[in-house]
Amino acid sequence: MNWRAGLFRLWVVFSCAWCAYWLWHYDSACSPQDFDGAYYFCGEPPLLSPSDFYTMIAETLVAGPIVGGLIGLGALWAMNGFRRPSSN
């Protein structure tokens, strides 16, 4: 079995699912205010300017896959530690 290829593919699939979920969440939970789109209301923070809103989305979409990738690399590193040393 090729663990690296399999885990990389899982990471790609879960990263796409992560991004799709958060894009759907922000689309359904956040609404433009003031009828000209000057601010977004997303529940917890009172009102966000468009630049703050898009920064929040970008941070959410990037942070999850990066953390998932680091966890995957750590898992590969740990699994490689259990291999038997090659005898030369």
Secondary structure as UniProt FT lines:
FT   HELIX           3..29
FT   STRAND          31..33
FT   TURN            34..37
FT   STRAND          39..41
FT   HELIX           50..81
//
